[in-house]
Amino acid sequence: MKSQTLYLSCIFLWLMLFQEPCSCSKTTTCFKEYQFTFPVSIQPTQDTLNIGDTLWVGMEIPKEVINEVDSQMVIIEDSIDFSVKMTIDMLDSFIVTNIGDTILYSPTTDFEIVKNIGEVSIFFAASDPHINYFELFLDKSETGQKIHFGLLPSMSGKFTISFGNLTRDLEDITLEGNCEAVISKLHYNVNELKSDNNYHIFEKEIPSKWYASLQEYKNFGGFSFVVK
């Protein structure tokens, strides 16, 4: 009887020794959410320009950025590209697109691009050429990613600038080792909000349906100006 008990105890000990490593080797899954705010500079901040004046736009994404979800610092690797799009819309002009929607007119081809740092190109939607925007490709360096360029207007009117990212681009960005990660929001802080960024032009001209609130407009880096 004692020998049988000893035999069963040995079998139990053997199972414990060989099964424990197996349970530790199981892979675990995790999920990480990110929200970032990137600084943008638009100069000059005056609300009125003349045709031929230059409006300078700059953006810099540092190597280390605060994740606004958990207030933790995140290191942005060189392999990560934030596909930034910038739209210029004409506040006092609307068009009806080929798909039947009324949208703000986007005068991208009426602004000459002055290159300085990074690259700027114009994207036209295949479904409707009226839907277009500037694609910004930031230069990479040891300190982060940066772009700086000028815009020369060739037509008069009331305009607004805003920034954004394509959802599919954000889903392709990996920031955490083996974790499933998603960047849920990107905000753009224009001129560190030290200037009013001419919000009075926006509030007077823009229909409420385009933005839920003035704060939402600010989150998209809203900046308005008049060209005479």
Biotite code that builds the C-alpha atoms (Angstrom):
import biotite.structure as struc

atoms = struc.array([
    struc.Atom([0.000, 0.000, 0.000], chain_id="A", res_id=1, res_name="MET", atom_name="CA", element="C"),
    struc.Atom([2.854, 2.338, 0.881], chain_id="A", res_id=2, res_name="LYS", atom_name="CA", element="C"),
    struc.Atom([4.645, 1.561, -2.365], chain_id="A", res_id=3, res_name="SER", atom_name="CA", element="C"),
    struc.Atom([1.476, 2.343, -4.366], chain_id="A", res_id=4, res_name="GLN", atom_name="CA", element="C"),
    struc.Atom([1.097, 5.668, -2.566], chain_id="A", res_id=5, res_name="THR", atom_name="CA", element="C"),
    struc.Atom([4.751, 6.490, -3.224], chain_id="A", res_id=6, res_name="LEU", atom_name="CA", element="C"),
    struc.Atom([4.317, 5.589, -6.896], chain_id="A", res_id=7, res_name="TYR", atom_name="CA", element="C"),
    struc.Atom([1.267, 7.870, -7.274], chain_id="A", res_id=8, res_name="LEU", atom_name="CA", element="C"),
    struc.Atom([3.116, 10.729, -5.543], chain_id="A", res_id=9, res_name="SER", atom_name="CA", element="C"),
    struc.Atom([5.994, 10.422, -7.991], chain_id="A", res_id=10, res_name="CYS", atom_name="CA", element="C"),
    struc.Atom([3.610, 10.475, -10.937], chain_id="A", res_id=11, res_name="ILE", atom_name="CA", element="C"),
    struc.Atom([1.937, 13.633, -9.581], chain_id="A", res_id=12, res_name="PHE", atom_name="CA", element="C"),
    struc.Atom([5.308, 15.340, -9.030], chain_id="A", res_id=13, res_name="LEU", atom_name="CA", element="C"),
    struc.Atom([6.426, 14.424, -12.558], chain_id="A", res_id=14, res_name="TRP", atom_name="CA", element="C"),
    struc.Atom([3.265, 15.954, -14.051], chain_id="A", res_id=15, res_name="LEU", atom_name="CA", element="C"),
    struc.Atom([3.754, 19.183, -12.067], chain_id="A", res_id=16, res_name="MET", atom_name="CA", element="C"),
    struc.Atom([7.360, 19.541, -13.176], chain_id="A", res_id=17, res_name="LEU", atom_name="CA", element="C"),
    struc.Atom([6.656, 19.061, -16.863], chain_id="A", res_id=18, res_name="PHE", atom_name="CA", element="C"),
    struc.Atom([3.336, 20.862, -17.129], chain_id="A", res_id=19, res_name="GLN", atom_name="CA", element="C"),
    struc.Atom([4.357, 24.102, -15.391], chain_id="A", res_id=20, res_name="GLU", atom_name="CA", element="C"),
    struc.Atom([6.698, 25.280, -18.155], chain_id="A", res_id=21, res_name="PRO", atom_name="CA", element="C"),
    struc.Atom([3.994, 24.639, -20.726], chain_id="A", res_id=22, res_name="CYS", atom_name="CA", element="C"),
    struc.Atom([1.527, 26.875, -18.908], chain_id="A", res_id=23, res_name="SER", atom_name="CA", element="C"),
    struc.Atom([4.112, 29.684, -18.725], chain_id="A", res_id=24, res_name="CYS", atom_name="CA", element="C"),
    struc.Atom([4.921, 29.549, -22.425], chain_id="A", res_id=25, res_name="SER", atom_name="CA", element="C"),
    struc.Atom([1.398, 30.430, -23.527], chain_id="A", res_id=26, res_name="LYS", atom_name="CA", element="C"),
    struc.Atom([1.326, 33.729, -25.383], chain_id="A", res_id=27, res_name="THR", atom_name="CA", element="C"),
    struc.Atom([-0.734, 36.553, -23.927], chain_id="A", res_id=28, res_name="THR", atom_name="CA", element="C"),
    struc.Atom([-2.577, 39.209, -25.902], chain_id="A", res_id=29, res_name="THR", atom_name="CA", element="C"),
    struc.Atom([-2.875, 42.872, -24.998], chain_id="A", res_id=30, res_name="CYS", atom_name="CA", element="C"),
    struc.Atom([-4.434, 46.023, -26.389], chain_id="A", res_id=31, res_name="PHE", atom_name="CA", element="C"),
    struc.Atom([-3.040, 49.546, -26.335], chain_id="A", res_id=32, res_name="LYS", atom_name="CA", element="C"),
    struc.Atom([-4.842, 52.773, -27.261], chain_id="A", res_id=33, res_name="GLU", atom_name="CA", element="C"),
    struc.Atom([-3.025, 55.963, -28.220], chain_id="A", res_id=34, res_name="TYR", atom_name="CA", element="C"),
    struc.Atom([-3.993, 59.614, -28.582], chain_id="A", res_id=35, res_name="GLN", atom_name="CA", element="C"),
    struc.Atom([-1.490, 62.271, -29.630], chain_id="A", res_id=36, res_name="PHE", atom_name="CA", element="C"),
    struc.Atom([-1.426, 66.030, -30.163], chain_id="A", res_id=37, res_name="THR", atom_name="CA", element="C"),
    struc.Atom([1.104, 67.343, -32.688], chain_id="A", res_id=38, res_name="PHE", atom_name="CA", element="C"),
    struc.Atom([2.264, 70.972, -32.743], chain_id="A", res_id=39, res_name="PRO", atom_name="CA", element="C"),
    struc.Atom([1.726, 73.012, -35.913], chain_id="A", res_id=40, res_name="VAL", atom_name="CA", element="C"),
    struc.Atom([2.989, 76.484, -36.764], chain_id="A", res_id=41, res_name="SER", atom_name="CA", element="C"),
    struc.Atom([1.192, 78.734, -39.276], chain_id="A", res_id=42, res_name="ILE", atom_name="CA", element="C"),
    struc.Atom([2.710, 82.165, -39.855], chain_id="A", res_id=43, res_name="GLN", atom_name="CA", element="C"),
    struc.Atom([1.913, 84.997, -40.128], chain_id="A", res_id=44, res_name="PRO", atom_name="CA", element="C"),
    struc.Atom([-1.103, 84.823, -37.831], chain_id="A", res_id=45, res_name="THR", atom_name="CA", element="C"),
    struc.Atom([-2.725, 87.967, -39.255], chain_id="A", res_id=46, res_name="GLN", atom_name="CA", element="C"),
    struc.Atom([-6.214, 87.394, -40.619], chain_id="A", res_id=47, res_name="ASP", atom_name="CA", element="C"),
    struc.Atom([-5.682, 89.094, -44.002], chain_id="A", res_id=48, res_name="THR", atom_name="CA", element="C"),
    struc.Atom([-3.096, 88.423, -46.731], chain_id="A", res_id=49, res_name="LEU", atom_name="CA", element="C"),
    struc.Atom([-2.590, 89.742, -50.240], chain_id="A", res_id=50, res_name="ASN", atom_name="CA", element="C"),
    struc.Atom([-2.288, 87.640, -53.383], chain_id="A", res_id=51, res_name="ILE", atom_name="CA", element="C"),
    struc.Atom([1.383, 86.702, -53.623], chain_id="A", res_id=52, res_name="GLY", atom_name="CA", element="C"),
    struc.Atom([2.025, 86.763, -49.858], chain_id="A", res_id=53, res_name="ASP", atom_name="CA", element="C"),
    struc.Atom([3.508, 83.595, -48.358], chain_id="A", res_id=54, res_name="THR", atom_name="CA", element="C"),
    struc.Atom([1.803, 81.630, -45.592], chain_id="A", res_id=55, res_name="LEU", atom_name="CA", element="C"),
    struc.Atom([4.351, 79.393, -43.867], chain_id="A", res_id=56, res_name="TRP", atom_name="CA", element="C"),
    struc.Atom([3.254, 76.032, -42.443], chain_id="A", res_id=57, res_name="VAL", atom_name="CA", element="C"),
    struc.Atom([5.397, 73.849, -40.184], chain_id="A", res_id=58, res_name="GLY", atom_name="CA", element="C"),
    struc.Atom([4.920, 70.652, -38.193], chain_id="A", res_id=59, res_name="MET", atom_name="CA", element="C"),
    struc.Atom([7.343, 68.748, -36.000], chain_id="A", res_id=60, res_name="GLU", atom_name="CA", element="C"),
    struc.Atom([6.769, 65.359, -34.377], chain_id="A", res_id=61, res_name="ILE", atom_name="CA", element="C"),
    struc.Atom([9.435, 64.722, -31.707], chain_id="A", res_id=62, res_name="PRO", atom_name="CA", element="C"),
    struc.Atom([10.968, 61.328, -30.971], chain_id="A", res_id=63, res_name="LYS", atom_name="CA", element="C"),
    struc.Atom([9.163, 61.150, -27.643], chain_id="A", res_id=64, res_name="GLU", atom_name="CA", element="C"),
    struc.Atom([5.451, 61.952, -27.468], chain_id="A", res_id=65, res_name="VAL", atom_name="CA", element="C"),
    struc.Atom([3.013, 61.771, -24.561], chain_id="A", res_id=66, res_name="ILE", atom_name="CA", element="C"),
    struc.Atom([0.200, 59.262, -24.973], chain_id="A", res_id=67, res_name="ASN", atom_name="CA", element="C"),
    struc.Atom([-2.811, 61.225, -23.762], chain_id="A", res_id=68, res_name="GLU", atom_name="CA", element="C"),
    struc.Atom([-4.693, 58.048, -22.831], chain_id="A", res_id=69, res_name="VAL", atom_name="CA", element="C"),
    struc.Atom([-2.344, 57.016, -20.005], chain_id="A", res_id=70, res_name="ASP", atom_name="CA", element="C"),
    struc.Atom([0.088, 60.000, -19.827], chain_id="A", res_id=71, res_name="SER", atom_name="CA", element="C"),
    struc.Atom([2.997, 57.686, -20.653], chain_id="A", res_id=72, res_name="GLN", atom_name="CA", element="C"),
    struc.Atom([5.884, 58.682, -22.911], chain_id="A", res_id=73, res_name="MET", atom_name="CA", element="C"),
    struc.Atom([6.022, 56.888, -26.267], chain_id="A", res_id=74, res_name="VAL", atom_name="CA", element="C"),
    struc.Atom([9.108, 56.651, -28.470], chain_id="A", res_id=75, res_name="ILE", atom_name="CA", element="C"),
    struc.Atom([8.297, 57.199, -32.159], chain_id="A", res_id=76, res_name="ILE", atom_name="CA", element="C"),
    struc.Atom([10.477, 54.910, -34.278], chain_id="A", res_id=77, res_name="GLU", atom_name="CA", element="C"),
    struc.Atom([11.950, 55.984, -37.613], chain_id="A", res_id=78, res_name="ASP", atom_name="CA", element="C"),
    struc.Atom([9.904, 53.304, -39.379], chain_id="A", res_id=79, res_name="SER", atom_name="CA", element="C"),
    struc.Atom([6.630, 54.990, -38.389], chain_id="A", res_id=80, res_name="ILE", atom_name="CA", element="C"),
    struc.Atom([5.133, 57.350, -40.961], chain_id="A", res_id=81, res_name="ASP", atom_name="CA", element="C"),
    struc.Atom([2.239, 59.575, -39.998], chain_id="A", res_id=82, res_name="PHE", atom_name="CA", element="C"),
    struc.Atom([0.455, 60.245, -43.284], chain_id="A", res_id=83, res_name="SER", atom_name="CA", element="C"),
    struc.Atom([-0.680, 63.784, -42.620], chain_id="A", res_id=84, res_name="VAL", atom_name="CA", element="C"),
    struc.Atom([-3.203, 65.432, -44.889], chain_id="A", res_id=85, res_name="LYS", atom_name="CA", element="C"),
    struc.Atom([-3.877, 69.148, -44.949], chain_id="A", res_id=86, res_name="MET", atom_name="CA", element="C"),
    struc.Atom([-6.990, 70.629, -46.488], chain_id="A", res_id=87, res_name="THR", atom_name="CA", element="C"),
    struc.Atom([-7.581, 74.194, -47.615], chain_id="A", res_id=88, res_name="ILE", atom_name="CA", element="C"),
    struc.Atom([-11.252, 74.958, -48.078], chain_id="A", res_id=89, res_name="ASP", atom_name="CA", element="C"),
    struc.Atom([-12.833, 78.132, -49.400], chain_id="A", res_id=90, res_name="MET", atom_name="CA", element="C"),
    struc.Atom([-15.342, 79.268, -46.792], chain_id="A", res_id=91, res_name="LEU", atom_name="CA", element="C"),
    struc.Atom([-17.368, 81.468, -49.140], chain_id="A", res_id=92, res_name="ASP", atom_name="CA", element="C"),
    struc.Atom([-17.707, 78.914, -51.955], chain_id="A", res_id=93, res_name="SER", atom_name="CA", element="C"),
    struc.Atom([-19.569, 75.591, -52.138], chain_id="A", res_id=94, res_name="PHE", atom_name="CA", element="C"),
    struc.Atom([-19.877, 73.024, -54.921], chain_id="A", res_id=95, res_name="ILE", atom_name="CA", element="C"),
    struc.Atom([-22.059, 70.011, -55.653], chain_id="A", res_id=96, res_name="VAL", atom_name="CA", element="C"),
    struc.Atom([-19.876, 66.941, -56.221], chain_id="A", res_id=97, res_name="THR", atom_name="CA", element="C"),
    struc.Atom([-20.415, 64.136, -58.711], chain_id="A", res_id=98, res_name="ASN", atom_name="CA", element="C"),
    struc.Atom([-21.823, 61.997, -55.914], chain_id="A", res_id=99, res_name="ILE", atom_name="CA", element="C"),
    struc.Atom([-24.445, 64.598, -55.076], chain_id="A", res_id=100, res_name="GLY", atom_name="CA", element="C"),
    struc.Atom([-22.949, 66.066, -51.897], chain_id="A", res_id=101, res_name="ASP", atom_name="CA", element="C"),
    struc.Atom([-22.509, 69.768, -51.212], chain_id="A", res_id=102, res_name="THR", atom_name="CA", element="C"),
    struc.Atom([-18.984, 70.423, -49.964], chain_id="A", res_id=103, res_name="ILE", atom_name="CA", element="C"),
    struc.Atom([-16.640, 73.334, -49.471], chain_id="A", res_id=104, res_name="LEU", atom_name="CA", element="C"),
    struc.Atom([-14.571, 74.151, -52.534], chain_id="A", res_id=105, res_name="TYR", atom_name="CA", element="C"),
    struc.Atom([-10.938, 73.045, -52.081], chain_id="A", res_id=106, res_name="SER", atom_name="CA", element="C"),
    struc.Atom([-8.625, 75.413, -53.972], chain_id="A", res_id=107, res_name="PRO", atom_name="CA", element="C"),
    struc.Atom([-5.457, 73.306, -53.688], chain_id="A", res_id=108, res_name="THR", atom_name="CA", element="C"),
    struc.Atom([-4.294, 74.139, -57.214], chain_id="A", res_id=109, res_name="THR", atom_name="CA", element="C"),
    struc.Atom([-4.743, 77.880, -56.534], chain_id="A", res_id=110, res_name="ASP", atom_name="CA", element="C"),
    struc.Atom([-1.875, 77.827, -54.015], chain_id="A", res_id=111, res_name="PHE", atom_name="CA", element="C"),
    struc.Atom([1.736, 77.619, -55.157], chain_id="A", res_id=112, res_name="GLU", atom_name="CA", element="C"),
    struc.Atom([3.890, 75.405, -52.917], chain_id="A", res_id=113, res_name="ILE", atom_name="CA", element="C"),
    struc.Atom([7.240, 76.766, -51.726], chain_id="A", res_id=114, res_name="VAL", atom_name="CA", element="C"),
    struc.Atom([9.393, 73.806, -50.634], chain_id="A", res_id=115, res_name="LYS", atom_name="CA", element="C"),
    struc.Atom([11.700, 74.042, -47.643], chain_id="A", res_id=116, res_name="ASN", atom_name="CA", element="C"),
    struc.Atom([11.769, 70.895, -45.455], chain_id="A", res_id=117, res_name="ILE", atom_name="CA", element="C"),
    struc.Atom([9.884, 67.712, -46.412], chain_id="A", res_id=118, res_name="GLY", atom_name="CA", element="C"),
    struc.Atom([7.646, 67.125, -49.423], chain_id="A", res_id=119, res_name="GLU", atom_name="CA", element="C"),
    struc.Atom([4.133, 68.258, -50.330], chain_id="A", res_id=120, res_name="VAL", atom_name="CA", element="C"),
    struc.Atom([1.916, 66.784, -53.046], chain_id="A", res_id=121, res_name="SER", atom_name="CA", element="C"),
    struc.Atom([-1.738, 67.126, -54.017], chain_id="A", res_id=122, res_name="ILE", atom_name="CA", element="C"),
    struc.Atom([-4.101, 64.143, -53.811], chain_id="A", res_id=123, res_name="PHE", atom_name="CA", element="C"),
    struc.Atom([-7.194, 63.986, -56.017], chain_id="A", res_id=124, res_name="PHE", atom_name="CA", element="C"),
    struc.Atom([-9.918, 61.437, -55.301], chain_id="A", res_id=125, res_name="ALA", atom_name="CA", element="C"),
    struc.Atom([-10.579, 59.110, -58.236], chain_id="A", res_id=126, res_name="ALA", atom_name="CA", element="C"),
    struc.Atom([-14.321, 59.277, -57.565], chain_id="A", res_id=127, res_name="SER", atom_name="CA", element="C"),
    struc.Atom([-14.432, 63.071, -57.776], chain_id="A", res_id=128, res_name="ASP", atom_name="CA", element="C"),
    struc.Atom([-11.557, 65.505, -58.511], chain_id="A", res_id=129, res_name="PRO", atom_name="CA", element="C"),
    struc.Atom([-13.300, 68.153, -56.400], chain_id="A", res_id=130, res_name="HIS", atom_name="CA", element="C"),
    struc.Atom([-12.327, 66.094, -53.350], chain_id="A", res_id=131, res_name="ILE", atom_name="CA", element="C"),
    struc.Atom([-8.630, 66.828, -52.863], chain_id="A", res_id=132, res_name="ASN", atom_name="CA", element="C"),
    struc.Atom([-6.071, 67.767, -50.261], chain_id="A", res_id=133, res_name="TYR", atom_name="CA", element="C"),
    struc.Atom([-2.353, 68.214, -49.635], chain_id="A", res_id=134, res_name="PHE", atom_name="CA", element="C"),
    struc.Atom([-0.330, 65.179, -48.567], chain_id="A", res_id=135, res_name="GLU", atom_name="CA", element="C"),
    struc.Atom([2.548, 66.070, -46.248], chain_id="A", res_id=136, res_name="LEU", atom_name="CA", element="C"),
    struc.Atom([5.645, 63.856, -46.138], chain_id="A", res_id=137, res_name="PHE", atom_name="CA", element="C"),
    struc.Atom([7.826, 64.728, -43.150], chain_id="A", res_id=138, res_name="LEU", atom_name="CA", element="C"),
    struc.Atom([11.619, 64.521, -43.171], chain_id="A", res_id=139, res_name="ASP", atom_name="CA", element="C"),
    struc.Atom([13.147, 62.252, -40.517], chain_id="A", res_id=140, res_name="LYS", atom_name="CA", element="C"),
    struc.Atom([16.122, 63.138, -38.347], chain_id="A", res_id=141, res_name="SER", atom_name="CA", element="C"),
    struc.Atom([17.672, 62.210, -35.005], chain_id="A", res_id=142, res_name="GLU", atom_name="CA", element="C"),
    struc.Atom([15.261, 64.539, -33.209], chain_id="A", res_id=143, res_name="THR", atom_name="CA", element="C"),
    struc.Atom([12.044, 63.451, -34.939], chain_id="A", res_id=144, res_name="GLY", atom_name="CA", element="C"),
    struc.Atom([9.985, 64.194, -38.045], chain_id="A", res_id=145, res_name="GLN", atom_name="CA", element="C"),
    struc.Atom([9.591, 67.671, -39.521], chain_id="A", res_id=146, res_name="LYS", atom_name="CA", element="C"),
    struc.Atom([8.099, 69.582, -42.435], chain_id="A", res_id=147, res_name="ILE", atom_name="CA", element="C"),
    struc.Atom([8.128, 73.273, -43.324], chain_id="A", res_id=148, res_name="HIS", atom_name="CA", element="C"),
    struc.Atom([6.785, 74.860, -46.514], chain_id="A", res_id=149, res_name="PHE", atom_name="CA", element="C"),
    struc.Atom([5.146, 77.971, -47.878], chain_id="A", res_id=150, res_name="GLY", atom_name="CA", element="C"),
    struc.Atom([1.824, 78.577, -49.655], chain_id="A", res_id=151, res_name="LEU", atom_name="CA", element="C"),
    struc.Atom([1.305, 81.439, -52.110], chain_id="A", res_id=152, res_name="LEU", atom_name="CA", element="C"),
    struc.Atom([-2.375, 82.177, -52.850], chain_id="A", res_id=153, res_name="PRO", atom_name="CA", element="C"),
    struc.Atom([-3.289, 83.219, -56.386], chain_id="A", res_id=154, res_name="SER", atom_name="CA", element="C"),
    struc.Atom([-6.960, 83.967, -55.748], chain_id="A", res_id=155, res_name="MET", atom_name="CA", element="C"),
    struc.Atom([-8.934, 86.061, -53.305], chain_id="A", res_id=156, res_name="SER", atom_name="CA", element="C"),
    struc.Atom([-11.458, 84.694, -50.836], chain_id="A", res_id=157, res_name="GLY", atom_name="CA", element="C"),
    struc.Atom([-11.958, 83.399, -47.302], chain_id="A", res_id=158, res_name="LYS", atom_name="CA", element="C"),
    struc.Atom([-10.094, 80.190, -46.533], chain_id="A", res_id=159, res_name="PHE", atom_name="CA", element="C"),
    struc.Atom([-9.654, 77.678, -43.744], chain_id="A", res_id=160, res_name="THR", atom_name="CA", element="C"),
    struc.Atom([-6.881, 75.152, -43.093], chain_id="A", res_id=161, res_name="ILE", atom_name="CA", element="C"),
    struc.Atom([-7.307, 71.885, -41.212], chain_id="A", res_id=162, res_name="SER", atom_name="CA", element="C"),
    struc.Atom([-5.300, 68.701, -40.712], chain_id="A", res_id=163, res_name="PHE", atom_name="CA", element="C"),
    struc.Atom([-6.120, 65.029, -40.426], chain_id="A", res_id=164, res_name="GLY", atom_name="CA", element="C"),
    struc.Atom([-5.001, 61.450, -41.013], chain_id="A", res_id=165, res_name="ASN", atom_name="CA", element="C"),
    struc.Atom([-6.507, 58.637, -43.024], chain_id="A", res_id=166, res_name="LEU", atom_name="CA", element="C"),
    struc.Atom([-7.972, 55.934, -40.767], chain_id="A", res_id=167, res_name="THR", atom_name="CA", element="C"),
    struc.Atom([-6.385, 53.116, -42.725], chain_id="A", res_id=168, res_name="ARG", atom_name="CA", element="C"),
    struc.Atom([-2.958, 54.701, -42.214], chain_id="A", res_id=169, res_name="ASP", atom_name="CA", element="C"),
    struc.Atom([-3.411, 54.822, -38.445], chain_id="A", res_id=170, res_name="LEU", atom_name="CA", element="C"),
    struc.Atom([-4.428, 51.170, -38.332], chain_id="A", res_id=171, res_name="GLU", atom_name="CA", element="C"),
    struc.Atom([-1.132, 50.215, -39.990], chain_id="A", res_id=172, res_name="ASP", atom_name="CA", element="C"),
    struc.Atom([0.989, 51.900, -37.324], chain_id="A", res_id=173, res_name="ILE", atom_name="CA", element="C"),
    struc.Atom([2.504, 49.618, -34.678], chain_id="A", res_id=174, res_name="THR", atom_name="CA", element="C"),
    struc.Atom([3.790, 51.284, -31.513], chain_id="A", res_id=175, res_name="LEU", atom_name="CA", element="C"),
    struc.Atom([3.827, 48.468, -28.965], chain_id="A", res_id=176, res_name="GLU", atom_name="CA", element="C"),
    struc.Atom([5.816, 45.200, -29.248], chain_id="A", res_id=177, res_name="GLY", atom_name="CA", element="C"),
    struc.Atom([3.316, 42.337, -29.344], chain_id="A", res_id=178, res_name="ASN", atom_name="CA", element="C"),
    struc.Atom([0.265, 44.372, -28.417], chain_id="A", res_id=179, res_name="CYS", atom_name="CA", element="C"),
    struc.Atom([-2.619, 45.122, -30.710], chain_id="A", res_id=180, res_name="GLU", atom_name="CA", element="C"),
    struc.Atom([-2.462, 48.913, -30.955], chain_id="A", res_id=181, res_name="ALA", atom_name="CA", element="C"),
    struc.Atom([-4.736, 51.621, -32.295], chain_id="A", res_id=182, res_name="VAL", atom_name="CA", element="C"),
    struc.Atom([-4.322, 55.378, -32.543], chain_id="A", res_id=183, res_name="ILE", atom_name="CA", element="C"),
    struc.Atom([-7.851, 56.497, -31.784], chain_id="A", res_id=184, res_name="SER", atom_name="CA", element="C"),
    struc.Atom([-7.298, 60.271, -32.116], chain_id="A", res_id=185, res_name="LYS", atom_name="CA", element="C"),
    struc.Atom([-4.767, 62.714, -33.487], chain_id="A", res_id=186, res_name="LEU", atom_name="CA", element="C"),
    struc.Atom([-5.123, 66.400, -32.637], chain_id="A", res_id=187, res_name="HIS", atom_name="CA", element="C"),
    struc.Atom([-3.187, 69.328, -34.079], chain_id="A", res_id=188, res_name="TYR", atom_name="CA", element="C"),
    struc.Atom([-2.260, 72.268, -31.862], chain_id="A", res_id=189, res_name="ASN", atom_name="CA", element="C"),
    struc.Atom([-1.825, 75.317, -34.122], chain_id="A", res_id=190, res_name="VAL", atom_name="CA", element="C"),
    struc.Atom([0.508, 78.041, -32.814], chain_id="A", res_id=191, res_name="ASN", atom_name="CA", element="C"),
    struc.Atom([0.226, 76.494, -29.330], chain_id="A", res_id=192, res_name="GLU", atom_name="CA", element="C"),
    struc.Atom([-3.181, 78.203, -29.209], chain_id="A", res_id=193, res_name="LEU", atom_name="CA", element="C"),
    struc.Atom([-1.336, 81.427, -28.280], chain_id="A", res_id=194, res_name="LYS", atom_name="CA", element="C"),
    struc.Atom([-3.132, 83.035, -31.209], chain_id="A", res_id=195, res_name="SER", atom_name="CA", element="C"),
    struc.Atom([-6.870, 82.889, -31.820], chain_id="A", res_id=196, res_name="ASP", atom_name="CA", element="C"),
    struc.Atom([-5.984, 81.533, -35.306], chain_id="A", res_id=197, res_name="ASN", atom_name="CA", element="C"),
    struc.Atom([-8.688, 83.796, -36.710], chain_id="A", res_id=198, res_name="ASN", atom_name="CA", element="C"),
    struc.Atom([-11.550, 81.666, -35.443], chain_id="A", res_id=199, res_name="TYR", atom_name="CA", element="C"),
    struc.Atom([-13.902, 84.630, -35.925], chain_id="A", res_id=200, res_name="HIS", atom_name="CA", element="C"),
    struc.Atom([-13.714, 84.105, -39.710], chain_id="A", res_id=201, res_name="ILE", atom_name="CA", element="C"),
    struc.Atom([-14.586, 80.437, -39.325], chain_id="A", res_id=202, res_name="PHE", atom_name="CA", element="C"),
    struc.Atom([-17.461, 81.023, -36.917], chain_id="A", res_id=203, res_name="GLU", atom_name="CA", element="C"),
    struc.Atom([-19.022, 83.630, -39.199], chain_id="A", res_id=204, res_name="LYS", atom_name="CA", element="C"),
    struc.Atom([-18.788, 81.699, -42.458], chain_id="A", res_id=205, res_name="GLU", atom_name="CA", element="C"),
    struc.Atom([-18.902, 77.975, -41.760], chain_id="A", res_id=206, res_name="ILE", atom_name="CA", element="C"),
    struc.Atom([-22.222, 76.101, -41.500], chain_id="A", res_id=207, res_name="PRO", atom_name="CA", element="C"),
    struc.Atom([-22.592, 74.228, -38.224], chain_id="A", res_id=208, res_name="SER", atom_name="CA", element="C"),
    struc.Atom([-22.927, 70.883, -40.040], chain_id="A", res_id=209, res_name="LYS", atom_name="CA", element="C"),
    struc.Atom([-19.234, 70.848, -41.033], chain_id="A", res_id=210, res_name="TRP", atom_name="CA", element="C"),
    struc.Atom([-17.939, 70.715, -37.457], chain_id="A", res_id=211, res_name="TYR", atom_name="CA", element="C"),
    struc.Atom([-19.768, 69.738, -34.278], chain_id="A", res_id=212, res_name="ALA", atom_name="CA", element="C"),
    struc.Atom([-18.194, 72.603, -32.331], chain_id="A", res_id=213, res_name="SER", atom_name="CA", element="C"),
    struc.Atom([-15.455, 75.198, -32.353], chain_id="A", res_id=214, res_name="LEU", atom_name="CA", element="C"),
    struc.Atom([-13.395, 72.871, -30.135], chain_id="A", res_id=215, res_name="GLN", atom_name="CA", element="C"),
    struc.Atom([-13.589, 70.124, -32.757], chain_id="A", res_id=216, res_name="GLU", atom_name="CA", element="C"),
    struc.Atom([-12.383, 72.632, -35.348], chain_id="A", res_id=217, res_name="TYR", atom_name="CA", element="C"),
    struc.Atom([-9.443, 73.504, -33.075], chain_id="A", res_id=218, res_name="LYS", atom_name="CA", element="C"),
    struc.Atom([-8.614, 69.803, -32.645], chain_id="A", res_id=219, res_name="ASN", atom_name="CA", element="C"),
    struc.Atom([-8.236, 69.526, -36.408], chain_id="A", res_id=220, res_name="PHE", atom_name="CA", element="C"),
    struc.Atom([-5.798, 72.435, -36.390], chain_id="A", res_id=221, res_name="GLY", atom_name="CA", element="C"),
    struc.Atom([-8.252, 75.011, -37.637], chain_id="A", res_id=222, res_name="GLY", atom_name="CA", element="C"),
    struc.Atom([-6.786, 78.239, -39.025], chain_id="A", res_id=223, res_name="PHE", atom_name="CA", element="C"),
    struc.Atom([-8.707, 80.775, -41.116], chain_id="A", res_id=224, res_name="SER", atom_name="CA", element="C"),
    struc.Atom([-7.563, 83.707, -43.225], chain_id="A", res_id=225, res_name="PHE", atom_name="CA", element="C"),
    struc.Atom([-8.705, 86.126, -45.911], chain_id="A", res_id=226, res_name="VAL", atom_name="CA", element="C"),
    struc.Atom([-6.867, 86.828, -49.185], chain_id="A", res_id=227, res_name="VAL", atom_name="CA", element="C"),
    struc.Atom([-7.456, 90.135, -50.976], chain_id="A", res_id=228, res_name="LYS", atom_name="CA", element="C"),
])
